[in-house]
Amino acid sequence: MREYVTAPAEATALDVGQGKTDPGAVAPWRQYRVKVPINRRDFLRLLAAGPTAGAVSSSLGCSPDPGMMQQPVRFAGSIRGEDPTACHLRVAGRPVLPPLEVTEPDSPLRDVLIIGAGMSGLSAAWALHKAGVEDLLVLERADDIGGVSRGGHMMGAPCPWGAHYIGLPDPDSPVIMHLLSDLGVITDFTSDGHPIVEPRYRIHKPEANIYHGQSSSVGFYPWALATHEDLVQMRAFRRHMYRWSRWRDPQGRPAFQLPVAYASPAEEVRRLDGITMAEYLDGEGFTSKLLRGYVDCRLTDEYGCVASEISAYVGTLFWAGTGGEHHVPGTRPSHIRAIAWPEGNMFLARRLAALLPAGAIRTGALVATVGNVGQEVRVLELDQRTNRPRVHRARACIFAAPKLRLDTIIPELVQAGRMEHQDLEYTPWLVANIMLSQCPEHDARSLAWDNLLHGSWSLGFVNGQHFASPGKDSDDPFLITFYASFSGERRRVMRRDLLELPWATWARLITNELEHIMPDVRPSIQRMDVWRWGHGMVRPAPGLLWGGVREALCRPLGHIHFAANDAGTLPLYEEAVYRGVSAAEEVLTELGRPHRSLVEATRERLD
Ligand SMILES: Cc1cc2nc3c(=O)[nH]c(=O)nc-3n(C[C@H](O)[C@H](O)[C@H](O)COP(=O)(O)OP(=O)(O)OC[C@H]3O[C@@H](n4cnc5c(N)ncnc54)[C@H](O)[C@@H]3O)c2cc1C
């Protein structure tokens, strides 16, 4: 039976230096032999050996588990997700697309066209519809809505294929308050204006465990491995973030808030965007390897990247932002902040779609070209089922798809000298859903919602059993969702490997990771499906948020307006929603439609 080590009380106290542990003493909870899963470096060396399972296994001399690539795979599975060639617009036999100006449109002039049915495009459609715009059409390339918040089913069980949770909404973010109230996630407000979230959607205890060899710790920090110095630094880090969370500018705005547009633009805070989180931690003297590993793990979970790759502003936002994680006593009630659903954030996408007029979304519609022609916008769509081009017209358009190769879709950007999108980089992600015949080894309820691996190439898995009703037998089949992101300098190589490696290689690598949490898991695996996101998350690199790139990306071009989370340069649903609603309000103004702004009413309560 595995033992779970909880945080010692003195490690969570804010009064640094008041802890009771003797300096230099080995913590009494550090009593386990540590066997480490494959770390990121070994994993990258392993994949560098080549795309076949044989080549991978031959490079495993450095791996703690050299036999794993020879293990037979005795369960079924597949690679899921969009065909990357379709995403890259390199469809064999694709017709030569006509220029927009000379093409006779096949559709009537609409009020608004929206490109992309992810959280941002759907939020834009929601805001337009709320303001009375009925004549709108959302064009979506994939065969279903959701974008990277896509979810679905596996062997009859609901599962996420991408984004799977949101944080407790900030009462001072009106856009999010309105949206989540309309979607039935917020059911009411307390007398002091705090949202009450439908209890079924709240994550409960145990929220997270982190596994390190044969020991494990409760929460996200490996308490069982910590020395006295590690604990001192962890306390100091918490105090540091606590101070940032209490910071206010003369207008009363916090240093960090989601969406970022509501936060203070003070120079003192913006300065953090000029350096990486790793440089910031160095400067503040946070040298504990365990603390730095914890920071990397949490940032990878949230943004897909480690501290050396993201802006210190974005890193600090995670701990000190009111929409981010709050473990710090004194700022908020110390409840768990995560809200989630068995199908992940697809729950939100489906509820948004249900609020739109019938026929407002067209899937399988790849947009190839967008341009201003006279007083209208023309959009050339390639029907994914028939490969037939179709030209749409609208008074305004919202581009709510990722900004990859944007200049090939909107050639006018080149003439306008608007090439900011080339500053964006995207991190690949892998998500796998795994159906287990039963929970191996121990009661599924002893697993947390989030089960992380310390120092490994993957993040571990999220436990679908967490959503089961209390009466459900823990011996029943249940589903877990595995997550890994591939950040760092090898991002491009990893993207290629991600797309080229066969399913069986991923099945072996992922099984090996699961065995570090549940050693007897292998015979229980019934099926494993793998979903690859080649350009899953925009990387919030230093300088993007406050260095002018974000503003430039969001500036309209004629009647074309820009949304999606990468326009805000932050891979979070709050930014996706905010960007969608902001673009919708720009369009409403352009169309001369009177509306009550959801974005500008910053302290507004719901009607
Ligand atoms: C694996 C993963 C996990 C994540 N987990 C979380 C999480 O738990 N919580 C969270 O807040 N955020 C998470 N995120 C971040 C996520 O990016 C945002 O939350 C949000 O879902 C982004 O929505 P979006 O609409 O901006 O972009 P997208 O979801 O990328 O939507 C863009 C849409 O445009 C479509 N499209 C693209 N090109 C075209 C074209 N040419 N023609 C027509 N349509 C096109 C795409 O198919 C897609 O549907 C995660 C991201 C990834 C990759």
Ligand as a Chemical Component Dictionary entry (heavy atoms), coordinates in Angstrom:
data_LIG
# 
_chem_comp.id                   LIG 
_chem_comp.type                 NON-POLYMER 
_chem_comp.pdbx_formal_charge   0 
_chem_comp.three_letter_code    LIG 
# 
loop_
_chem_comp_atom.comp_id 
_chem_comp_atom.atom_id 
_chem_comp_atom.alt_atom_id 
_chem_comp_atom.type_symbol 
_chem_comp_atom.charge 
_chem_comp_atom.model_Cartn_x 
_chem_comp_atom.model_Cartn_y 
_chem_comp_atom.model_Cartn_z 
_chem_comp_atom.pdbx_ordinal 
LIG C1  C1  C 0 -3.739  19.887 -24.660 1  
LIG C2  C2  C 0 -4.246  21.217 -24.206 2  
LIG C3  C3  C 0 -4.826  21.339 -22.956 3  
LIG C4  C4  C 0 -5.318  22.576 -22.529 4  
LIG N1  N1  N 0 -5.891  22.648 -21.309 5  
LIG C5  C5  C 0 -6.445  23.808 -20.907 6  
LIG C6  C6  C 0 -7.199  23.846 -19.695 7  
LIG O1  O1  O 0 -7.371  22.811 -19.025 8  
LIG N2  N2  N 0 -7.752  25.038 -19.329 9  
LIG C7  C7  C 0 -7.595  26.183 -20.090 10 
LIG O2  O2  O 0 -8.094  27.254 -19.706 11 
LIG N3  N3  N 0 -6.898  26.154 -21.240 12 
LIG C8  C8  C 0 -6.348  25.000 -21.678 13 
LIG N4  N4  N 0 -5.709  24.950 -22.880 14 
LIG C9  C9  C 0 -5.570  26.216 -23.631 15 
LIG C10 C10 C 0 -6.624  26.444 -24.713 16 
LIG O3  O3  O 0 -5.826  26.870 -25.770 17 
LIG C11 C11 C 0 -7.677  27.490 -24.403 18 
LIG O4  O4  O 0 -8.314  27.208 -23.198 19 
LIG C12 C12 C 0 -8.816  27.642 -25.433 20 
LIG O5  O5  O 0 -9.546  26.431 -25.539 21 
LIG C13 C13 C 0 -8.372  28.102 -26.795 22 
LIG O6  O6  O 0 -9.503  28.394 -27.590 23 
LIG P1  P1  P 0 -9.408  29.223 -28.940 24 
LIG O7  O7  O 0 -10.759 29.339 -29.485 25 
LIG O8  O8  O 0 -8.641  30.463 -28.694 26 
LIG O9  O9  O 0 -8.483  28.357 -29.923 27 
LIG P2  P2  P 0 -8.735  26.915 -30.555 28 
LIG O10 O10 O 0 -9.289  26.011 -29.557 29 
LIG O11 O11 O 0 -7.432  26.556 -31.198 30 
LIG O12 O12 O 0 -9.844  27.135 -31.670 31 
LIG C14 C14 C 0 -9.554  27.547 -32.979 32 
LIG C15 C15 C 0 -10.490 26.831 -33.931 33 
LIG O13 O13 O 0 -10.219 27.293 -35.256 34 
LIG C16 C16 C 0 -10.306 26.180 -36.137 35 
LIG N5  N5  N 0 -9.531  26.506 -37.338 36 
LIG C17 C17 C 0 -8.186  26.597 -37.464 37 
LIG N6  N6  N 0 -7.842  26.915 -38.713 38 
LIG C18 C18 C 0 -9.006  27.035 -39.411 39 
LIG C19 C19 C 0 -9.295  27.327 -40.767 40 
LIG N7  N7  N 0 -8.332  27.599 -41.654 41 
LIG N8  N8  N 0 -10.603 27.331 -41.153 42 
LIG C20 C20 C 0 -11.607 27.075 -40.261 43 
LIG N9  N9  N 0 -11.368 26.777 -38.970 44 
LIG C21 C21 C 0 -10.080 26.767 -38.542 45 
LIG C22 C22 C 0 -9.700  25.044 -35.329 46 
LIG O14 O14 O 0 -10.054 23.783 -35.860 47 
LIG C23 C23 C 0 -10.299 25.318 -33.957 48 
LIG O15 O15 O 0 -11.534 24.685 -33.776 49 
LIG C24 C24 C 0 -5.214  23.725 -23.359 50 
LIG C25 C25 C 0 -4.611  23.605 -24.622 51 
LIG C26 C26 C 0 -4.130  22.365 -25.035 52 
LIG C27 C27 C 0 -3.493  22.243 -26.384 53 
# 
loop_
_chem_comp_bond.comp_id 
_chem_comp_bond.atom_id_1 
_chem_comp_bond.atom_id_2 
_chem_comp_bond.value_order 
_chem_comp_bond.pdbx_ordinal 
LIG C1  C2  SING 1  
LIG C2  C3  SING 2  
LIG C2  C26 DOUB 3  
LIG C3  C4  DOUB 4  
LIG C4  N1  SING 5  
LIG C4  C24 SING 6  
LIG N1  C5  DOUB 7  
LIG C5  C6  SING 8  
LIG C5  C8  SING 9  
LIG C6  O1  DOUB 10 
LIG C6  N2  SING 11 
LIG N2  C7  SING 12 
LIG C7  O2  DOUB 13 
LIG C7  N3  SING 14 
LIG N3  C8  DOUB 15 
LIG C8  N4  SING 16 
LIG N4  C9  SING 17 
LIG N4  C24 SING 18 
LIG C9  C10 SING 19 
LIG C10 O3  SING 20 
LIG C10 C11 SING 21 
LIG C11 O4  SING 22 
LIG C11 C12 SING 23 
LIG C12 O5  SING 24 
LIG C12 C13 SING 25 
LIG C13 O6  SING 26 
LIG O6  P1  SING 27 
LIG P1  O7  DOUB 28 
LIG P1  O8  SING 29 
LIG P1  O9  SING 30 
LIG O9  P2  SING 31 
LIG P2  O10 DOUB 32 
LIG P2  O11 SING 33 
LIG P2  O12 SING 34 
LIG O12 C14 SING 35 
LIG C14 C15 SING 36 
LIG C15 O13 SING 37 
LIG C15 C23 SING 38 
LIG O13 C16 SING 39 
LIG C16 N5  SING 40 
LIG C16 C22 SING 41 
LIG N5  C17 SING 42 
LIG N5  C21 SING 43 
LIG C17 N6  DOUB 44 
LIG N6  C18 SING 45 
LIG C18 C19 SING 46 
LIG C18 C21 DOUB 47 
LIG C19 N7  SING 48 
LIG C19 N8  DOUB 49 
LIG N8  C20 SING 50 
LIG C20 N9  DOUB 51 
LIG N9  C21 SING 52 
LIG C22 O14 SING 53 
LIG C22 C23 SING 54 
LIG C23 O15 SING 55 
LIG C24 C25 DOUB 56 
LIG C25 C26 SING 57 
LIG C26 C27 SING 58 
# 
